[in-house]
Amino acid sequence: MDVILLTFDSVNFTMMTEKKLIEMGYKIKTIPTPREISRSCGLAIMVENKEIDNIVKLKNDLPIGYIWKYKKEKGNVEVVKIA
C-alpha cells in the first residue's frame, strides 16, 4: 500500500473534509489513523498517490492538519510528512 494520508485536529474537521472531497469527486476512504502517525484525532483520510499535488493545494482551503506519504510493504512501514 502506497497512499497519501490526511490527518486532522478533530473528528469534525475530518468529517467536513471528507464531505468536501467527495463533493469534488475524489476517491477517498476514512480510516483509523495508523499508529505510526500520532498527530491526529484518531481518524485519517486515505487518498491515492496520484492526487498529491491537488491535495497539497487544497490544504489552505480545508482544515487538514498534516499530509503524509504512507507506504506499507511486507510489514515495513515508511511514513513521511509532506505538509
mmCIF file of the N, C-alpha and C atoms, coordinates in Angstrom:
data_MODEL
# 
_entry.id   MODEL 
# 
loop_
_atom_site.group_PDB 
_atom_site.id 
_atom_site.type_symbol 
_atom_site.label_atom_id 
_atom_site.label_alt_id 
_atom_site.label_comp_id 
_atom_site.label_asym_id 
_atom_site.label_entity_id 
_atom_site.label_seq_id 
_atom_site.pdbx_PDB_ins_code 
_atom_site.Cartn_x 
_atom_site.Cartn_y 
_atom_site.Cartn_z 
_atom_site.occupancy 
_atom_site.B_iso_or_equiv 
_atom_site.pdbx_formal_charge 
_atom_site.auth_seq_id 
_atom_site.auth_comp_id 
_atom_site.auth_asym_id 
_atom_site.auth_atom_id 
_atom_site.pdbx_PDB_model_num 
ATOM 1   N N  . MET A 1 1  ? 0.848   -1.175 0.000  1.00 0.00 ? 1  MET A N  1 
ATOM 2   C CA . MET A 1 1  ? 0.000   0.000  0.000  1.00 0.00 ? 1  MET A CA 1 
ATOM 3   C C  . MET A 1 1  ? 0.892   1.235  0.000  1.00 0.00 ? 1  MET A C  1 
ATOM 4   N N  . ASP A 1 2  ? 0.666   2.113  -0.951 1.00 0.00 ? 2  ASP A N  1 
ATOM 5   C CA . ASP A 1 2  ? 1.420   3.359  -1.080 1.00 0.00 ? 2  ASP A CA 1 
ATOM 6   C C  . ASP A 1 2  ? 0.403   4.465  -1.337 1.00 0.00 ? 2  ASP A C  1 
ATOM 7   N N  . VAL A 1 3  ? 0.070   5.226  -0.278 1.00 0.00 ? 3  VAL A N  1 
ATOM 8   C CA . VAL A 1 3  ? -1.022  6.192  -0.358 1.00 0.00 ? 3  VAL A CA 1 
ATOM 9   C C  . VAL A 1 3  ? -0.642  7.507  0.329  1.00 0.00 ? 3  VAL A C  1 
ATOM 10  N N  . ILE A 1 4  ? -1.539  8.451  0.218  1.00 0.00 ? 4  ILE A N  1 
ATOM 11  C CA . ILE A 1 4  ? -1.431  9.720  0.937  1.00 0.00 ? 4  ILE A CA 1 
ATOM 12  C C  . ILE A 1 4  ? -2.457  9.686  2.060  1.00 0.00 ? 4  ILE A C  1 
ATOM 13  N N  . LEU A 1 5  ? -2.048  10.083 3.257  1.00 0.00 ? 5  LEU A N  1 
ATOM 14  C CA . LEU A 1 5  ? -2.971  10.162 4.391  1.00 0.00 ? 5  LEU A CA 1 
ATOM 15  C C  . LEU A 1 5  ? -3.095  11.605 4.843  1.00 0.00 ? 5  LEU A C  1 
ATOM 16  N N  . LEU A 1 6  ? -4.312  12.005 5.116  1.00 0.00 ? 6  LEU A N  1 
ATOM 17  C CA . LEU A 1 6  ? -4.586  13.327 5.667  1.00 0.00 ? 6  LEU A CA 1 
ATOM 18  C C  . LEU A 1 6  ? -4.990  13.133 7.125  1.00 0.00 ? 6  LEU A C  1 
ATOM 19  N N  . THR A 1 7  ? -4.391  13.904 8.020  1.00 0.00 ? 7  THR A N  1 
ATOM 20  C CA . THR A 1 7  ? -4.758  13.820 9.431  1.00 0.00 ? 7  THR A CA 1 
ATOM 21  C C  . THR A 1 7  ? -5.298  15.164 9.887  1.00 0.00 ? 7  THR A C  1 
ATOM 22  N N  . PHE A 1 8  ? -6.029  15.141 10.994 1.00 0.00 ? 8  PHE A N  1 
ATOM 23  C CA . PHE A 1 8  ? -6.803  16.300 11.430 1.00 0.00 ? 8  PHE A CA 1 
ATOM 24  C C  . PHE A 1 8  ? -6.707  16.491 12.940 1.00 0.00 ? 8  PHE A C  1 
ATOM 25  N N  . ASP A 1 9  ? -7.070  17.699 13.376 1.00 0.00 ? 9  ASP A N  1 
ATOM 26  C CA . ASP A 1 9  ? -7.053  18.016 14.804 1.00 0.00 ? 9  ASP A CA 1 
ATOM 27  C C  . ASP A 1 9  ? -8.339  17.591 15.512 1.00 0.00 ? 9  ASP A C  1 
ATOM 28  N N  . SER A 1 10 ? -9.397  17.326 14.743 1.00 0.00 ? 10 SER A N  1 
ATOM 29  C CA . SER A 1 10 ? -10.654 16.897 15.356 1.00 0.00 ? 10 SER A CA 1 
ATOM 30  C C  . SER A 1 10 ? -11.452 16.034 14.384 1.00 0.00 ? 10 SER A C  1 
ATOM 31  N N  . VAL A 1 11 ? -12.367 15.265 14.941 1.00 0.00 ? 11 VAL A N  1 
ATOM 32  C CA . VAL A 1 11 ? -13.246 14.434 14.117 1.00 0.00 ? 11 VAL A CA 1 
ATOM 33  C C  . VAL A 1 11 ? -14.128 15.323 13.240 1.00 0.00 ? 11 VAL A C  1 
ATOM 34  N N  . ASN A 1 12 ? -14.556 16.464 13.770 1.00 0.00 ? 12 ASN A N  1 
ATOM 35  C CA . ASN A 1 12 ? -15.378 17.388 12.967 1.00 0.00 ? 12 ASN A CA 1 
ATOM 36  C C  . ASN A 1 12 ? -14.639 17.837 11.714 1.00 0.00 ? 12 ASN A C  1 
ATOM 37  N N  . PHE A 1 13 ? -13.346 18.154 11.845 1.00 0.00 ? 13 PHE A N  1 
ATOM 38  C CA . PHE A 1 13 ? -12.553 18.554 10.677 1.00 0.00 ? 13 PHE A CA 1 
ATOM 39  C C  . PHE A 1 13 ? -12.433 17.404 9.674  1.00 0.00 ? 13 PHE A C  1 
ATOM 40  N N  . THR A 1 14 ? -12.309 16.186 10.195 1.00 0.00 ? 14 THR A N  1 
ATOM 41  C CA . THR A 1 14 ? -12.233 15.014 9.318  1.00 0.00 ? 14 THR A CA 1 
ATOM 42  C C  . THR A 1 14 ? -13.519 14.869 8.513  1.00 0.00 ? 14 THR A C  1 
ATOM 43  N N  . MET A 1 15 ? -14.656 14.956 9.183  1.00 0.00 ? 15 MET A N  1 
ATOM 44  C CA . MET A 1 15 ? -15.943 14.782 8.513  1.00 0.00 ? 15 MET A CA 1 
ATOM 45  C C  . MET A 1 15 ? -16.207 15.910 7.507  1.00 0.00 ? 15 MET A C  1 
ATOM 46  N N  . MET A 1 16 ? -15.848 17.129 7.870  1.00 0.00 ? 16 MET A N  1 
ATOM 47  C CA . MET A 1 16 ? -16.014 18.273 6.971  1.00 0.00 ? 16 MET A CA 1 
ATOM 48  C C  . MET A 1 16 ? -15.191 18.074 5.692  1.00 0.00 ? 16 MET A C  1 
ATOM 49  N N  . THR A 1 17 ? -13.948 17.659 5.857  1.00 0.00 ? 17 THR A N  1 
ATOM 50  C CA . THR A 1 17 ? -13.057 17.450 4.712  1.00 0.00 ? 17 THR A CA 1 
ATOM 51  C C  . THR A 1 17 ? -13.523 16.265 3.878  1.00 0.00 ? 17 THR A C  1 
ATOM 52  N N  . GLU A 1 18 ? -13.952 15.207 4.534  1.00 0.00 ? 18 GLU A N  1 
ATOM 53  C CA . GLU A 1 18 ? -14.469 14.040 3.818  1.00 0.00 ? 18 GLU A CA 1 
ATOM 54  C C  . GLU A 1 18 ? -15.616 14.454 2.896  1.00 0.00 ? 18 GLU A C  1 
ATOM 55  N N  . LYS A 1 19 ? -16.551 15.218 3.413  1.00 0.00 ? 19 LYS A N  1 
ATOM 56  C CA . LYS A 1 19 ? -17.707 15.672 2.628  1.00 0.00 ? 19 LYS A CA 1 
ATOM 57  C C  . LYS A 1 19 ? -17.265 16.495 1.427  1.00 0.00 ? 19 LYS A C  1 
ATOM 58  N N  . LYS A 1 20 ? -16.359 17.443 1.654  1.00 0.00 ? 20 LYS A N  1 
ATOM 59  C CA . LYS A 1 20 ? -15.874 18.309 0.564  1.00 0.00 ? 20 LYS A CA 1 
ATOM 60  C C  . LYS A 1 20 ? -15.151 17.513 -0.513 1.00 0.00 ? 20 LYS A C  1 
ATOM 61  N N  . LEU A 1 21 ? -14.278 16.593 -0.114 1.00 0.00 ? 21 LEU A N  1 
ATOM 62  C CA . LEU A 1 21 ? -13.509 15.817 -1.086 1.00 0.00 ? 21 LEU A CA 1 
ATOM 63  C C  . LEU A 1 21 ? -14.426 14.919 -1.923 1.00 0.00 ? 21 LEU A C  1 
ATOM 64  N N  . ILE A 1 22 ? -15.438 14.337 -1.297 1.00 0.00 ? 22 ILE A N  1 
ATOM 65  C CA . ILE A 1 22 ? -16.408 13.514 -2.041 1.00 0.00 ? 22 ILE A CA 1 
ATOM 66  C C  . ILE A 1 22 ? -17.168 14.382 -3.040 1.00 0.00 ? 22 ILE A C  1 
ATOM 67  N N  . GLU A 1 23 ? -17.601 15.579 -2.592 1.00 0.00 ? 23 GLU A N  1 
ATOM 68  C CA . GLU A 1 23 ? -18.297 16.501 -3.487 1.00 0.00 ? 23 GLU A CA 1 
ATOM 69  C C  . GLU A 1 23 ? -17.430 16.895 -4.679 1.00 0.00 ? 23 GLU A C  1 
ATOM 70  N N  . MET A 1 24 ? -16.120 16.964 -4.464 1.00 0.00 ? 24 MET A N  1 
ATOM 71  C CA . MET A 1 24 ? -15.183 17.346 -5.525 1.00 0.00 ? 24 MET A CA 1 
ATOM 72  C C  . MET A 1 24 ? -14.815 16.161 -6.425 1.00 0.00 ? 24 MET A C  1 
ATOM 73  N N  . GLY A 1 25 ? -15.292 14.967 -6.086 1.00 0.00 ? 25 GLY A N  1 
ATOM 74  C CA . GLY A 1 25 ? -15.071 13.809 -6.929 1.00 0.00 ? 25 GLY A CA 1 
ATOM 75  C C  . GLY A 1 25 ? -13.847 12.962 -6.597 1.00 0.00 ? 25 GLY A C  1 
ATOM 76  N N  . TYR A 1 26 ? -13.213 13.213 -5.454 1.00 0.00 ? 26 TYR A N  1 
ATOM 77  C CA . TYR A 1 26 ? -12.049 12.413 -5.064 1.00 0.00 ? 26 TYR A CA 1 
ATOM 78  C C  . TYR A 1 26 ? -12.493 11.047 -4.556 1.00 0.00 ? 26 TYR A C  1 
ATOM 79  N N  . LYS A 1 27 ? -11.713 10.025 -4.852 1.00 0.00 ? 27 LYS A N  1 
ATOM 80  C CA . LYS A 1 27 ? -11.928 8.698  -4.292 1.00 0.00 ? 27 LYS A CA 1 
ATOM 81  C C  . LYS A 1 27 ? -11.140 8.642  -2.992 1.00 0.00 ? 27 LYS A C  1 
ATOM 82  N N  . ILE A 1 28 ? -11.856 8.576  -1.885 1.00 0.00 ? 28 ILE A N  1 
ATOM 83  C CA . ILE A 1 28 ? -11.214 8.604  -0.570 1.00 0.00 ? 28 ILE A CA 1 
ATOM 84  C C  . ILE A 1 28 ? -11.748 7.464  0.290  1.00 0.00 ? 28 ILE A C  1 
ATOM 85  N N  . LYS A 1 29 ? -11.052 7.244  1.400  1.00 0.00 ? 29 LYS A N  1 
ATOM 86  C CA . LYS A 1 29 ? -11.514 6.287  2.397  1.00 0.00 ? 29 LYS A CA 1 
ATOM 87  C C  . LYS A 1 29 ? -11.116 6.821  3.762  1.00 0.00 ? 29 LYS A C  1 
ATOM 88  N N  . THR A 1 30 ? -12.062 6.895  4.670  1.00 0.00 ? 30 THR A N  1 
ATOM 89  C CA . THR A 1 30 ? -11.767 7.328  6.031  1.00 0.00 ? 30 THR A CA 1 
ATOM 90  C C  . THR A 1 30 ? -11.415 6.089  6.845  1.00 0.00 ? 30 THR A C  1 
ATOM 91  N N  . ILE A 1 31 ? -10.270 6.175  7.528  1.00 0.00 ? 31 ILE A N  1 
ATOM 92  C CA . ILE A 1 31 ? -9.729  5.026  8.255  1.00 0.00 ? 31 ILE A CA 1 
ATOM 93  C C  . ILE A 1 31 ? -9.243  5.460  9.639  1.00 0.00 ? 31 ILE A C  1 
ATOM 94  N N  . PRO A 1 32 ? -9.072  4.510  10.555 1.00 0.00 ? 32 PRO A N  1 
ATOM 95  C CA . PRO A 1 32 ? -8.385  4.859  11.809 1.00 0.00 ? 32 PRO A CA 1 
ATOM 96  C C  . PRO A 1 32 ? -6.944  5.265  11.476 1.00 0.00 ? 32 PRO A C  1 
ATOM 97  N N  . THR A 1 33 ? -6.457  6.284  12.141 1.00 0.00 ? 33 THR A N  1 
ATOM 98  C CA . THR A 1 33 ? -5.090  6.733  11.891 1.00 0.00 ? 33 THR A CA 1 
ATOM 99  C C  . THR A 1 33 ? -4.111  5.629  12.268 1.00 0.00 ? 33 THR A C  1 
ATOM 100 N N  . PRO A 1 34 ? -3.197  5.275  11.361 1.00 0.00 ? 34 PRO A N  1 
ATOM 101 C CA . PRO A 1 34 ? -2.198  4.255  11.704 1.00 0.00 ? 34 PRO A CA 1 
ATOM 102 C C  . PRO A 1 34 ? -1.379  4.690  12.919 1.00 0.00 ? 34 PRO A C  1 
ATOM 103 N N  . ARG A 1 35 ? -0.981  3.749  13.724 1.00 0.00 ? 35 ARG A N  1 
ATOM 104 C CA . ARG A 1 35 ? -0.260  4.084  14.966 1.00 0.00 ? 35 ARG A CA 1 
ATOM 105 C C  . ARG A 1 35 ? 1.086   4.745  14.704 1.00 0.00 ? 35 ARG A C  1 
ATOM 106 N N  . GLU A 1 36 ? 1.637   4.588  13.500 1.00 0.00 ? 36 GLU A N  1 
ATOM 107 C CA . GLU A 1 36 ? 2.912   5.241  13.172 1.00 0.00 ? 36 GLU A CA 1 
ATOM 108 C C  . GLU A 1 36 ? 2.771   6.762  13.082 1.00 0.00 ? 36 GLU A C  1 
ATOM 109 N N  . ILE A 1 37 ? 1.533   7.227  12.968 1.00 0.00 ? 37 ILE A N  1 
ATOM 110 C CA . ILE A 1 37 ? 1.256   8.664  12.900 1.00 0.00 ? 37 ILE A CA 1 
ATOM 111 C C  . ILE A 1 37 ? 0.480   9.035  14.151 1.00 0.00 ? 37 ILE A C  1 
ATOM 112 N N  . SER A 1 38 ? 1.092   9.751  15.050 1.00 0.00 ? 38 SER A N  1 
ATOM 113 C CA . SER A 1 38 ? 0.434   10.045 16.322 1.00 0.00 ? 38 SER A CA 1 
ATOM 114 C C  . SER A 1 38 ? -0.258  11.406 16.346 1.00 0.00 ? 38 SER A C  1 
ATOM 115 N N  . ARG A 1 39 ? 0.004   12.256 15.375 1.00 0.00 ? 39 ARG A N  1 
ATOM 116 C CA . ARG A 1 39 ? -0.587  13.602 15.362 1.00 0.00 ? 39 ARG A CA 1 
ATOM 117 C C  . ARG A 1 39 ? -1.954  13.566 14.682 1.00 0.00 ? 39 ARG A C  1 
ATOM 118 N N  . SER A 1 40 ? -2.963  13.167 15.425 1.00 0.00 ? 40 SER A N  1 
ATOM 119 C CA . SER A 1 40 ? -4.266  13.047 14.799 1.00 0.00 ? 40 SER A CA 1 
ATOM 120 C C  . SER A 1 40 ? -5.361  12.909 15.837 1.00 0.00 ? 40 SER A C  1 
ATOM 121 N N  . CYS A 1 41 ? -6.578  13.105 15.373 1.00 0.00 ? 41 CYS A N  1 
ATOM 122 C CA . CYS A 1 41 ? -7.744  12.909 16.231 1.00 0.00 ? 41 CYS A CA 1 
ATOM 123 C C  . CYS A 1 41 ? -8.125  11.447 16.323 1.00 0.00 ? 41 CYS A C  1 
ATOM 124 N N  . GLY A 1 42 ? -7.512  10.587 15.531 1.00 0.00 ? 42 GLY A N  1 
ATOM 125 C CA . GLY A 1 42 ? -7.847  9.169  15.536 1.00 0.00 ? 42 GLY A CA 1 
ATOM 126 C C  . GLY A 1 42 ? -8.390  8.687  14.206 1.00 0.00 ? 42 GLY A C  1 
ATOM 127 N N  . LEU A 1 43 ? -8.788  9.630  13.351 1.00 0.00 ? 43 LEU A N  1 
ATOM 128 C CA . LEU A 1 43 ? -9.250  9.287  12.010 1.00 0.00 ? 43 LEU A CA 1 
ATOM 129 C C  . LEU A 1 43 ? -8.364  9.961  10.980 1.00 0.00 ? 43 LEU A C  1 
ATOM 130 N N  . ALA A 1 44 ? -8.193  9.297  9.864  1.00 0.00 ? 44 ALA A N  1 
ATOM 131 C CA . ALA A 1 44 ? -7.416  9.850  8.755  1.00 0.00 ? 44 ALA A CA 1 
ATOM 132 C C  . ALA A 1 44 ? -8.181  9.598  7.461  1.00 0.00 ? 44 ALA A C  1 
ATOM 133 N N  . ILE A 1 45 ? -7.892  10.378 6.453  1.00 0.00 ? 45 ILE A N  1 
ATOM 134 C CA . ILE A 1 45 ? -8.472  10.167 5.132  1.00 0.00 ? 45 ILE A CA 1 
ATOM 135 C C  . ILE A 1 45 ? -7.361  9.694  4.208  1.00 0.00 ? 45 ILE A C  1 
ATOM 136 N N  . MET A 1 46 ? -7.641  8.583  3.531  1.00 0.00 ? 46 MET A N  1 
ATOM 137 C CA . MET A 1 46 ? -6.685  7.993  2.603  1.00 0.00 ? 46 MET A CA 1 
ATOM 138 C C  . MET A 1 46 ? -7.055  8.432  1.184  1.00 0.00 ? 46 MET A C  1 
ATOM 139 N N  . VAL A 1 47 ? -6.027  8.886  0.442  1.00 0.00 ? 47 VAL A N  1 
ATOM 140 C CA . VAL A 1 47 ? -6.205  9.370  -0.926 1.00 0.00 ? 47 VAL A CA 1 
ATOM 141 C C  . VAL A 1 47 ? -5.141  8.709  -1.793 1.00 0.00 ? 47 VAL A C  1 
ATOM 142 N N  . GLU A 1 48 ? -5.469  8.488  -3.058 1.00 0.00 ? 48 GLU A N  1 
ATOM 143 C CA . GLU A 1 48 ? -4.500  7.896  -3.979 1.00 0.00 ? 48 GLU A CA 1 
ATOM 144 C C  . GLU A 1 48 ? -3.295  8.817  -4.158 1.00 0.00 ? 48 GLU A C  1 
ATOM 145 N N  . ASN A 1 49 ? -2.129  8.216  -4.316 1.00 0.00 ? 49 ASN A N  1 
ATOM 146 C CA . ASN A 1 49 ? -0.878  8.962  -4.508 1.00 0.00 ? 49 ASN A CA 1 
ATOM 147 C C  . ASN A 1 49 ? -0.937  9.958  -5.656 1.00 0.00 ? 49 ASN A C  1 
ATOM 148 N N  . LYS A 1 50 ? -1.631  9.603  -6.728 1.00 0.00 ? 50 LYS A N  1 
ATOM 149 C CA . LYS A 1 50 ? -1.670  10.468 -7.908 1.00 0.00 ? 50 LYS A CA 1 
ATOM 150 C C  . LYS A 1 50 ? -2.328  11.820 -7.631 1.00 0.00 ? 50 LYS A C  1 
ATOM 151 N N  . GLU A 1 51 ? -3.021  11.953 -6.516 1.00 0.00 ? 51 GLU A N  1 
ATOM 152 C CA . GLU A 1 51 ? -3.712  13.201 -6.173 1.00 0.00 ? 51 GLU A CA 1 
ATOM 153 C C  . GLU A 1 51 ? -2.880  14.145 -5.311 1.00 0.00 ? 51 GLU A C  1 
ATOM 154 N N  . ILE A 1 52 ? -1.635  13.809 -5.035 1.00 0.00 ? 52 ILE A N  1 
ATOM 155 C CA . ILE A 1 52 ? -0.838  14.570 -4.068 1.00 0.00 ? 52 ILE A CA 1 
ATOM 156 C C  . ILE A 1 52 ? -0.760  16.059 -4.383 1.00 0.00 ? 52 ILE A C  1 
ATOM 157 N N  . ASP A 1 53 ? -0.498  16.420 -5.629 1.00 0.00 ? 53 ASP A N  1 
ATOM 158 C CA . ASP A 1 53 ? -0.371  17.840 -5.968 1.00 0.00 ? 53 ASP A CA 1 
ATOM 159 C C  . ASP A 1 53 ? -1.674  18.602 -5.701 1.00 0.00 ? 53 ASP A C  1 
ATOM 160 N N  . ASN A 1 54 ? -2.794  18.001 -6.063 1.00 0.00 ? 54 ASN A N  1 
ATOM 161 C CA . ASN A 1 54 ? -4.093  18.642 -5.840 1.00 0.00 ? 54 ASN A CA 1 
ATOM 162 C C  . ASN A 1 54 ? -4.409  18.768 -4.351 1.00 0.00 ? 54 ASN A C  1 
ATOM 163 N N  . ILE A 1 55 ? -4.083  17.743 -3.596 1.00 0.00 ? 55 ILE A N  1 
ATOM 164 C CA . ILE A 1 55 ? -4.368  17.761 -2.159 1.00 0.00 ? 55 ILE A CA 1 
ATOM 165 C C  . ILE A 1 55 ? -3.523  18.812 -1.447 1.00 0.00 ? 55 ILE A C  1 
ATOM 166 N N  . VAL A 1 56 ? -2.264  18.927 -1.806 1.00 0.00 ? 56 VAL A N  1 
ATOM 167 C CA . VAL A 1 56 ? -1.399  19.944 -1.188 1.00 0.00 ? 56 VAL A CA 1 
ATOM 168 C C  . VAL A 1 56 ? -1.968  21.340 -1.461 1.00 0.00 ? 56 VAL A C  1 
ATOM 169 N N  . LYS A 1 57 ? -2.477  21.568 -2.656 1.00 0.00 ? 57 LYS A N  1 
ATOM 170 C CA . LYS A 1 57 ? -3.085  22.867 -2.985 1.00 0.00 ? 57 LYS A CA 1 
ATOM 171 C C  . LYS A 1 57 ? -4.336  23.123 -2.145 1.00 0.00 ? 57 LYS A C  1 
ATOM 172 N N  . LEU A 1 58 ? -5.079  22.074 -1.817 1.00 0.00 ? 58 LEU A N  1 
ATOM 173 C CA . LEU A 1 58 ? -6.310  22.220 -1.037 1.00 0.00 ? 58 LEU A CA 1 
ATOM 174 C C  . LEU A 1 58 ? -6.066  22.442 0.451  1.00 0.00 ? 58 LEU A C  1 
ATOM 175 N N  . LYS A 1 59 ? -4.849  22.181 0.911  1.00 0.00 ? 59 LYS A N  1 
ATOM 176 C CA . LYS A 1 59 ? -4.559  22.267 2.355  1.00 0.00 ? 59 LYS A CA 1 
ATOM 177 C C  . LYS A 1 59 ? -4.900  23.637 2.934  1.00 0.00 ? 59 LYS A C  1 
ATOM 178 N N  . ASN A 1 60 ? -4.726  24.694 2.171  1.00 0.00 ? 60 ASN A N  1 
ATOM 179 C CA . ASN A 1 60 ? -5.036  26.037 2.675  1.00 0.00 ? 60 ASN A CA 1 
ATOM 180 C C  . ASN A 1 60 ? -6.535  26.293 2.778  1.00 0.00 ? 60 ASN A C  1 
ATOM 181 N N  . ASP A 1 61 ? -7.343  25.549 2.014  1.00 0.00 ? 61 ASP A N  1 
ATOM 182 C CA . ASP A 1 61 ? -8.788  25.768 1.997  1.00 0.00 ? 61 ASP A CA 1 
ATOM 183 C C  . ASP A 1 61 ? -9.572  24.807 2.874  1.00 0.00 ? 61 ASP A C  1 
ATOM 184 N N  . LEU A 1 62 ? -8.931  23.738 3.322  1.00 0.00 ? 62 LEU A N  1 
ATOM 185 C CA . LEU A 1 62 ? -9.587  22.736 4.151  1.00 0.00 ? 62 LEU A CA 1 
ATOM 186 C C  . LEU A 1 62 ? -8.836  22.594 5.480  1.00 0.00 ? 62 LEU A C  1 
ATOM 187 N N  . PRO A 1 63 ? -9.530  22.138 6.526  1.00 0.00 ? 63 PRO A N  1 
ATOM 188 C CA . PRO A 1 63 ? -8.878  22.045 7.847  1.00 0.00 ? 63 PRO A CA 1 
ATOM 189 C C  . PRO A 1 63 ? -7.994  20.800 8.014  1.00 0.00 ? 63 PRO A C  1 
ATOM 190 N N  . ILE A 1 64 ? -7.122  20.566 7.043  1.00 0.00 ? 64 ILE A N  1 
ATOM 191 C CA . ILE A 1 64 ? -6.210  19.425 7.099  1.00 0.00 ? 64 ILE A CA 1 
ATOM 192 C C  . ILE A 1 64 ? -5.054  19.779 8.025  1.00 0.00 ? 64 ILE A C  1 
ATOM 193 N N  . GLY A 1 65 ? -4.785  18.918 8.993  1.00 0.00 ? 65 GLY A N  1 
ATOM 194 C CA . GLY A 1 65 ? -3.668  19.147 9.902  1.00 0.00 ? 65 GLY A CA 1 
ATOM 195 C C  . GLY A 1 65 ? -2.341  18.868 9.221  1.00 0.00 ? 65 GLY A C  1 
ATOM 196 N N  . TYR A 1 66 ? -2.184  17.635 8.739  1.00 0.00 ? 66 TYR A N  1 
ATOM 197 C CA . TYR A 1 66 ? -0.940  17.218 8.079  1.00 0.00 ? 66 TYR A CA 1 
ATOM 198 C C  . TYR A 1 66 ? -1.256  16.308 6.894  1.00 0.00 ? 66 TYR A C  1 
ATOM 199 N N  . ILE A 1 67 ? -0.345  16.299 5.953  1.00 0.00 ? 67 ILE A N  1 
ATOM 200 C CA . ILE A 1 67 ? -0.412  15.391 4.810  1.00 0.00 ? 67 ILE A CA 1 
ATOM 201 C C  . ILE A 1 67 ? 0.808   14.489 4.892  1.00 0.00 ? 67 ILE A C  1 
ATOM 202 N N  . TRP A 1 68 ? 0.578   13.174 4.782  1.00 0.00 ? 68 TRP A N  1 
ATOM 203 C CA . TRP A 1 68 ? 1.631   12.180 4.940  1.00 0.00 ? 68 TRP A CA 1 
ATOM 204 C C  . TRP A 1 68 ? 1.701   11.260 3.736  1.00 0.00 ? 68 TRP A C  1 
ATOM 205 N N  . LYS A 1 69 ? 2.886   10.862 3.368  1.00 0.00 ? 69 LYS A N  1 
ATOM 206 C CA . LYS A 1 69 ? 3.069   9.762  2.425  1.00 0.00 ? 69 LYS A CA 1 
ATOM 207 C C  . LYS A 1 69 ? 3.219   8.515  3.282  1.00 0.00 ? 69 LYS A C  1 
ATOM 208 N N  . TYR A 1 70 ? 2.387   7.518  3.024  1.00 0.00 ? 70 TYR A N  1 
ATOM 209 C CA . TYR A 1 70 ? 2.356   6.313  3.846  1.00 0.00 ? 70 TYR A CA 1 
ATOM 210 C C  . TYR A 1 70 ? 2.552   5.100  2.950  1.00 0.00 ? 70 TYR A C  1 
ATOM 211 N N  . LYS A 1 71 ? 3.581   4.347  3.237  1.00 0.00 ? 71 LYS A N  1 
ATOM 212 C CA . LYS A 1 71 ? 3.894   3.163  2.437  1.00 0.00 ? 71 LYS A CA 1 
ATOM 213 C C  . LYS A 1 71 ? 4.089   1.981  3.366  1.00 0.00 ? 71 LYS A C  1 
ATOM 214 N N  . LYS A 1 72 ? 3.354   0.898  3.094  1.00 0.00 ? 72 LYS A N  1 
ATOM 215 C CA . LYS A 1 72 ? 3.457   -0.305 3.914  1.00 0.00 ? 72 LYS A CA 1 
ATOM 216 C C  . LYS A 1 72 ? 3.631   -1.501 2.988  1.00 0.00 ? 72 LYS A C  1 
ATOM 217 N N  . GLU A 1 73 ? 4.756   -2.194 3.163  1.00 0.00 ? 73 GLU A N  1 
ATOM 218 C CA . GLU A 1 73 ? 5.060   -3.381 2.367  1.00 0.00 ? 73 GLU A CA 1 
ATOM 219 C C  . GLU A 1 73 ? 5.681   -4.450 3.258  1.00 0.00 ? 73 GLU A C  1 
ATOM 220 N N  . LYS A 1 74 ? 5.122   -5.619 3.230  1.00 0.00 ? 74 LYS A N  1 
ATOM 221 C CA . LYS A 1 74 ? 5.674   -6.773 3.945  1.00 0.00 ? 74 LYS A CA 1 
ATOM 222 C C  . LYS A 1 74 ? 6.007   -6.457 5.403  1.00 0.00 ? 74 LYS A C  1 
ATOM 223 N N  . GLY A 1 75 ? 5.118   -5.734 6.073  1.00 0.00 ? 75 GLY A N  1 
ATOM 224 C CA . GLY A 1 75 ? 5.331   -5.418 7.475  1.00 0.00 ? 75 GLY A CA 1 
ATOM 225 C C  . GLY A 1 75 ? 6.188   -4.189 7.732  1.00 0.00 ? 75 GLY A C  1 
ATOM 226 N N  . ASN A 1 76 ? 6.869   -3.682 6.721  1.00 0.00 ? 76 ASN A N  1 
ATOM 227 C CA . ASN A 1 76 ? 7.672   -2.458 6.876  1.00 0.00 ? 76 ASN A CA 1 
ATOM 228 C C  . ASN A 1 76 ? 6.809   -1.251 6.550  1.00 0.00 ? 76 ASN A C  1 
ATOM 229 N N  . VAL A 1 77 ? 6.927   -0.227 7.382  1.00 0.00 ? 77 VAL A N  1 
ATOM 230 C CA . VAL A 1 77 ? 6.139   0.984  7.202  1.00 0.00 ? 77 VAL A CA 1 
ATOM 231 C C  . VAL A 1 77 ? 7.070   2.167  7.036  1.00 0.00 ? 77 VAL A C  1 
ATOM 232 N N  . GLU A 1 78 ? 6.788   2.979  6.023  1.00 0.00 ? 78 GLU A N  1 
ATOM 233 C CA . GLU A 1 78 ? 7.522   4.217  5.802  1.00 0.00 ? 78 GLU A CA 1 
ATOM 234 C C  . GLU A 1 78 ? 6.528   5.367  5.837  1.00 0.00 ? 78 GLU A C  1 
ATOM 235 N N  . VAL A 1 79 ? 6.779   6.336  6.707  1.00 0.00 ? 79 VAL A N  1 
ATOM 236 C CA . VAL A 1 79 ? 5.883   7.479  6.855  1.00 0.00 ? 79 VAL A CA 1 
ATOM 237 C C  . VAL A 1 79 ? 6.717   8.750  6.683  1.00 0.00 ? 79 VAL A C  1 
ATOM 238 N N  . VAL A 1 80 ? 6.270   9.628  5.779  1.00 0.00 ? 80 VAL A N  1 
ATOM 239 C CA . VAL A 1 80 ? 6.973   10.886 5.544  1.00 0.00 ? 80 VAL A CA 1 
ATOM 240 C C  . VAL A 1 80 ? 5.957   12.016 5.569  1.00 0.00 ? 80 VAL A C  1 
ATOM 241 N N  . LYS A 1 81 ? 6.192   13.021 6.408  1.00 0.00 ? 81 LYS A N  1 
ATOM 242 C CA . LYS A 1 81 ? 5.297   14.184 6.451  1.00 0.00 ? 81 LYS A CA 1 
ATOM 243 C C  . LYS A 1 81 ? 5.594   15.053 5.228  1.00 0.00 ? 81 LYS A C  1 
ATOM 244 N N  . ILE A 1 82 ? 4.566   15.340 4.432  1.00 0.00 ? 82 ILE A N  1 
ATOM 245 C CA . ILE A 1 82 ? 4.714   16.146 3.225  1.00 0.00 ? 82 ILE A CA 1 
ATOM 246 C C  . ILE A 1 82 ? 4.392   17.608 3.524  1.00 0.00 ? 82 ILE A C  1 
ATOM 247 N N  . ALA A 1 83 ? 3.303   17.827 4.226  1.00 0.00 ? 83 ALA A N  1 
ATOM 248 C CA . ALA A 1 83 ? 2.891   19.218 4.531  1.00 0.00 ? 83 ALA A CA 1 
ATOM 249 C C  . ALA A 1 83 ? 2.093   19.228 5.818  1.00 0.00 ? 83 ALA A C  1 
# 
